[in-house]
Amino acid sequence: MPGSMKTMGVLTVGALVAVTAYTVALGSNGWLWFGWVVLGLLTLGMAASRGT
């Protein structure tokens, strides 16, 4: 896995942990979850484009 892809993966997982912690502590925020989904889709898109 190239360095930039590994960094994106770590960032995506870290963001998931942060958004989940925020949701548990302060309640759900739809914009945070939307942002995480967009980040996840970008990460998947990068992974798919590198695989071809």
N, C-alpha and C positions, 0 to 999 in steps of 0.2 A: 504494500500500500504506500503510495507516494506521500511525502510529508504534508502537502496541502490537504490531501484527502483525509489523512489521519487527524489533522488539526480540525477539520470540519466535523468529523465524527465525534471527537472529544467535545467540541463546542456544542454540538447538538445534544449529546447525552447530558452535559453539564447544564444546559438550558432546561432540559426536561426535569432534572432534579430541582433546579431553582424554582421553576413554575409550580411543580408539585408541592414543594415546601411552602411557597407563598399561598397556594390554595388551601393547604391544611391550616396554616397559621391565620390567614386573614380572609379567607373565602375566595370563591372562584372569580376570575377576571377573564372574560371572553377574549379580550384583545391579547392578553398574554398567551392564551392557548392558540389563538389564530396565528400569532407571531411564531410560536414554536412549530406549528404545522407547516408554515411557509419555510422555515429554516430546515425542517426535516425533508420537505420536498426538494429544496435546493441541494441538500446533501445527497439525496437519492439520485437526482439528476446528474450531479457531478460524478457519482459512482458509475452510473450507467454510461455516461459519455466516455469515461476513461476505460471502461471495459470493452468498448467497440474499437 
